[in-house]
Amino acid sequence: MTPAYLIITPARNEEQNLQATIDSVVGQTWRPRLWVIVDDGSTDNTGAIVDAAARQHSWIKGVHRPDRGFRKQGGGVIETFYDGFKLVNGEPWEFLVKLDGDLSFASDYFEKCLGEFAADPKLGVGGGCIYSMIDGVAVEDSPGDPPFHVRGATKIYRRATWEGIGGLIQAPGWDSLDELKANMLGWKTRSFRDLRLFQHRGTGAVDGRWKTFVKNGRANYVVGYHPLFMICKCARRVLERPYGVVAAGLLYGYVSGYFSSAERIHEPEVIRYIRREQLSRLLLRDSIWGQR
């Protein structure tokens, strides 16, 4: 039997891309029990596209949020996600999907993803790999991500894992903290290397690359990364294009968290776990950041 899964899609100004995502989900061999698409105060035709899909398919629901007047990095997407999650009450489900509104993928994508979960009862969070088409060539986005990481655009949570980690924080770093907490609780998290999703808007295209690097550095601060690990991470990325900019943005975002009194997660046991794993990685011992 098809596992019961739900999808929630936050979407802001995605009129150029959302229909491709709708077509991909509608064409799935295993369709979701419910798909909630949340229009996050879009100023284009995103809301109309959502409403049209909901009229055509009874299992698609639309939610419309007022325009906050600006794009809220990090936490805004999860605020929007939780407005959609309110419609889940009482709906039976085994898996919960957070899916971006600028993706397209094969018709058997979710069937194969859920097959990965069926094959490994300890798999708590998973999802495919994000690609972009550049000059006609499929290029993986962020191929250097750690082995435990699943891209925030396509997260699939097993229900027991979701309940164990207590959901998502509404702040930068939500898409790392969820996996780190899951691993701390004994779950596995990983991307499915042979399952591709294609994004139609590049990572950081809306906010610009510098702001995206700074946001990622701030996310590392919020979840409690060890300073030594962060220095090594920035040093490793100095030669990543654009040269020096990636490292500078990450370091600025992280260090500025201290001087701006940015709020960190209030979970000391989680921070201790993260830093212990990071120090193990620096000492070339086994860790979730890499096994020798």
C-alpha positions as CSV (number, residue, x, y, z in Angstrom):
1,M,0.0,0.0,0.0
2,T,1.1,3.6,-0.7
3,P,2.4,5.2,2.5
4,A,0.3,8.2,3.5
5,Y,2.4,11.3,2.9
6,L,1.6,15.1,3.0
7,I,3.3,17.9,1.3
8,I,3.6,21.6,2.4
9,T,4.9,24.1,-0.1
10,P,5.7,27.7,0.9
11,A,5.7,29.9,-2.3
12,R,6.4,33.6,-2.7
13,N,6.4,35.2,-6.2
14,E,6.8,31.9,-8.0
15,E,4.5,32.5,-11.0
16,Q,7.3,31.5,-13.4
17,N,8.0,28.2,-11.7
18,L,5.1,26.9,-9.6
19,Q,3.2,25.3,-12.4
20,A,6.1,23.0,-13.2
21,T,6.1,21.9,-9.5
22,I,2.3,21.4,-9.7
23,D,2.6,19.3,-12.9
24,S,5.3,17.2,-11.3
25,V,3.3,16.4,-8.1
26,V,0.0,15.8,-10.0
27,G,1.9,13.3,-12.3
28,Q,3.3,11.2,-9.4
29,T,2.8,7.5,-9.4
30,W,2.2,7.8,-5.7
31,R,0.3,11.0,-5.0
32,P,0.2,12.7,-1.5
33,R,-2.9,12.4,0.6
34,L,-2.8,16.2,1.0
35,W,-0.8,19.0,-0.5
36,V,-1.0,22.4,1.0
37,I,0.5,25.3,-1.0
38,V,0.9,28.5,0.9
39,D,1.1,31.7,-1.0
40,D,3.4,33.9,1.2
41,G,2.0,37.3,0.3
42,S,3.0,37.1,-3.4
43,T,2.7,40.2,-5.5
44,D,2.5,38.3,-8.8
45,N,0.1,35.6,-10.0
46,T,1.3,32.9,-7.6
47,G,-2.0,33.1,-5.6
48,A,-4.1,32.6,-8.7
49,I,-2.0,29.5,-9.8
50,V,-2.5,28.0,-6.3
51,D,-6.3,28.6,-6.4
52,A,-6.6,27.1,-9.9
53,A,-4.7,23.9,-8.8
54,A,-7.0,23.6,-5.7
55,R,-10.1,23.9,-7.8
56,Q,-8.9,21.2,-10.1
57,H,-7.7,18.7,-7.5
58,S,-9.5,18.0,-4.2
59,W,-6.3,16.9,-2.5
60,I,-4.6,20.3,-3.1
61,K,-5.4,23.1,-0.6
62,G,-4.4,26.7,-0.9
63,V,-3.5,29.1,1.9
64,H,-2.9,32.9,1.4
65,R,-0.8,35.0,3.7
66,P,-0.8,38.8,3.6
67,D,2.3,40.4,2.2
68,R,4.7,41.3,5.0
69,G,6.4,43.8,2.7
70,F,9.8,42.1,2.6
71,R,11.5,38.7,2.2
72,K,12.3,37.3,5.7
73,Q,15.5,35.2,5.3
74,G,15.6,31.9,7.1
75,G,12.6,32.1,9.4
76,G,10.0,33.5,7.0
77,V,9.8,30.2,5.0
78,I,9.1,28.2,8.2
79,E,6.5,30.7,9.4
80,T,4.8,30.1,6.0
81,F,5.3,26.4,6.3
82,Y,3.5,26.3,9.7
83,D,0.5,28.2,8.3
84,G,0.1,25.3,5.9
85,F,0.8,22.7,8.7
86,K,-2.4,24.0,10.5
87,L,-4.5,22.2,7.8
88,V,-2.9,18.9,8.6
89,N,-4.8,18.5,11.9
90,G,-6.6,15.2,12.0
91,E,-5.2,14.0,8.7
92,P,-3.4,10.6,9.0
93,W,0.1,10.6,7.7
94,E,3.4,8.7,7.9
95,F,5.6,11.1,6.1
96,L,5.7,14.9,5.9
97,V,7.4,16.7,3.0
98,K,8.6,20.3,2.8
99,L,8.8,21.0,-0.9
100,D,9.8,24.3,-2.6
101,G,7.7,25.7,-5.4
102,D,10.4,26.0,-8.1
103,L,11.2,22.3,-8.7
104,S,10.4,19.7,-11.2
105,F,11.1,16.0,-11.0
106,A,10.3,12.6,-12.4
107,S,6.8,11.0,-12.0
108,D,8.2,8.2,-9.7
109,Y,10.2,10.6,-7.5
110,F,8.1,10.1,-4.3
111,E,7.6,6.4,-5.0
112,K,11.4,5.9,-5.0
113,C,12.0,8.3,-2.0
114,L,9.4,6.4,0.1
115,G,11.0,3.2,-1.0
116,E,14.3,4.3,0.6
117,F,12.5,4.8,3.9
118,A,10.8,1.4,3.6
119,A,14.2,-0.2,3.1
120,D,15.7,1.4,6.1
121,P,13.6,1.8,9.3
122,K,16.2,4.0,10.9
123,L,16.1,6.6,8.1
124,G,14.4,9.6,9.6
125,V,15.0,12.4,7.1
126,G,15.7,12.1,3.4
127,G,15.3,13.7,0.0
128,G,16.7,13.9,-3.5
129,C,19.6,16.0,-4.8
130,I,19.0,19.4,-6.3
131,Y,20.3,20.2,-9.8
132,S,20.3,23.1,-12.2
133,M,20.5,23.1,-15.9
134,I,23.5,25.3,-17.0
135,D,24.2,25.5,-20.7
136,G,22.3,22.3,-21.2
137,V,24.2,20.4,-18.6
138,A,22.8,19.1,-15.3
139,V,24.9,20.6,-12.5
140,E,24.5,19.5,-8.9
141,D,23.8,22.4,-6.5
142,S,26.2,22.3,-3.4
143,P,27.9,19.0,-4.1
144,G,30.2,19.5,-1.1
145,D,27.4,19.3,1.5
146,P,28.1,16.9,4.4
147,P,26.8,13.3,4.1
148,F,24.0,13.8,6.6
149,H,22.5,16.9,4.9
150,V,19.3,17.0,2.9
151,R,18.5,20.2,1.0
152,G,15.8,22.3,2.6
153,A,14.0,22.4,-0.7
154,T,13.0,18.8,-0.5
155,K,12.9,17.4,3.0
156,I,10.9,14.2,3.8
157,Y,10.4,13.5,7.5
158,R,9.3,10.2,9.0
159,R,6.6,11.0,11.5
160,A,8.4,9.5,14.5
161,T,11.4,11.6,13.6
162,W,9.4,14.8,13.2
163,E,7.8,14.3,16.5
164,G,11.1,13.5,18.2
165,I,12.9,16.6,17.0
166,G,9.9,18.8,17.9
167,G,9.4,20.3,14.5
168,L,11.4,23.2,12.9
169,I,12.7,26.4,14.4
170,Q,11.6,29.6,12.7
171,A,15.1,31.0,12.2
172,P,18.2,30.5,9.9
173,G,19.7,27.1,10.5
174,W,16.4,25.2,10.6
175,D,17.5,22.9,7.8
176,S,20.6,21.9,9.6
177,L,19.3,21.7,13.2
178,D,16.5,19.2,12.2
179,E,19.1,16.7,10.8
180,L,21.5,17.2,13.7
181,K,18.8,16.6,16.3
182,A,17.6,13.6,14.4
183,N,21.1,12.1,14.3
184,M,21.5,12.8,18.0
185,L,18.4,10.8,18.6
186,G,19.7,7.8,16.6
187,W,18.1,8.4,13.3
188,K,19.9,8.5,9.9
189,T,19.6,11.4,7.5
190,R,20.8,11.5,3.9
191,S,20.2,12.6,0.4
192,F,19.3,10.1,-2.3
193,R,22.1,10.6,-4.8
194,D,20.4,9.0,-7.7
195,L,17.1,10.9,-7.4
196,R,17.3,14.3,-9.0
197,L,15.1,17.4,-8.7
198,F,15.7,20.4,-11.0
199,Q,15.4,23.9,-9.6
200,H,14.2,26.6,-12.0
201,R,15.6,29.5,-9.8
202,G,19.2,29.3,-8.6
203,T,20.0,29.1,-4.9
204,G,20.3,32.6,-3.5
205,A,18.9,34.1,-6.7
206,V,16.4,36.2,-4.8
207,D,18.6,37.6,-2.0
208,G,21.9,37.7,-3.9
209,R,24.9,35.5,-3.2
210,W,26.5,37.7,-0.6
211,K,23.4,37.8,1.5
212,T,23.0,34.1,1.1
213,F,26.5,33.4,2.4
214,V,26.0,35.7,5.3
215,K,22.7,34.0,6.1
216,N,24.4,30.6,6.1
217,G,27.1,31.9,8.4
218,R,24.4,33.2,10.8
219,A,22.6,29.9,10.6
220,N,25.8,28.2,11.8
221,Y,25.9,30.6,14.7
222,V,22.3,30.0,15.6
223,V,22.6,26.2,15.9
224,G,25.9,26.5,17.9
225,Y,28.7,25.5,15.6
226,H,32.1,25.3,17.3
227,P,34.3,28.4,16.5
228,L,37.3,26.2,15.5
229,F,35.2,24.2,13.2
230,M,33.8,27.4,11.7
231,I,37.3,28.7,11.1
232,C,38.3,25.5,9.3
233,K,35.2,25.6,7.3
234,C,35.8,29.1,6.1
235,A,39.5,28.4,5.4
236,R,38.5,25.4,3.2
237,R,36.1,27.6,1.2
238,V,38.6,30.4,0.5
239,L,39.3,29.0,-3.0
240,E,35.7,28.5,-3.8
241,R,34.3,30.8,-6.5
242,P,33.8,33.7,-6.2
243,Y,37.3,33.5,-4.5
244,G,37.3,34.7,-0.9
245,V,33.7,35.9,-1.0
246,V,32.1,32.6,0.2
247,A,34.5,32.4,3.2
248,A,34.1,36.1,4.0
249,G,30.3,35.9,4.0
250,L,30.2,32.8,6.1
251,L,32.7,34.2,8.6
252,Y,30.9,37.6,8.8
253,G,27.5,36.0,9.3
254,Y,28.9,33.8,12.1
255,V,31.0,36.3,14.0
256,S,28.4,39.1,13.7
257,G,26.0,36.8,15.6
258,Y,28.1,37.4,18.7
259,F,28.2,41.2,18.4
260,S,24.5,41.6,17.5
261,S,23.4,39.4,20.4
262,A,21.6,37.1,17.9
263,E,19.5,34.5,19.6
264,R,20.9,31.0,19.7
265,I,19.0,27.8,20.2
266,H,18.2,27.1,23.9
267,E,19.2,23.4,23.8
268,P,22.6,23.0,25.4
269,E,22.6,19.2,25.0
270,V,22.1,19.7,21.2
271,I,25.0,22.2,21.0
272,R,27.2,19.9,23.0
273,Y,26.4,17.1,20.6
274,I,27.1,19.2,17.5
275,R,30.4,20.5,18.9
276,R,31.5,17.0,19.9
277,E,30.9,15.7,16.4
278,Q,32.7,18.7,14.9
279,L,35.8,18.3,17.1
280,S,35.8,14.6,16.1
281,R,35.8,15.6,12.5
282,L,38.8,18.0,13.1
283,L,40.7,15.2,14.8
284,L,40.0,12.9,11.9
285,R,37.8,10.7,13.9
286,D,34.5,9.2,12.8
287,S,31.6,11.8,12.9
288,I,28.4,12.6,11.1
289,W,30.5,15.1,9.1
290,G,32.4,12.2,7.6
291,Q,33.5,8.6,8.2
292,R,37.0,7.6,7.3
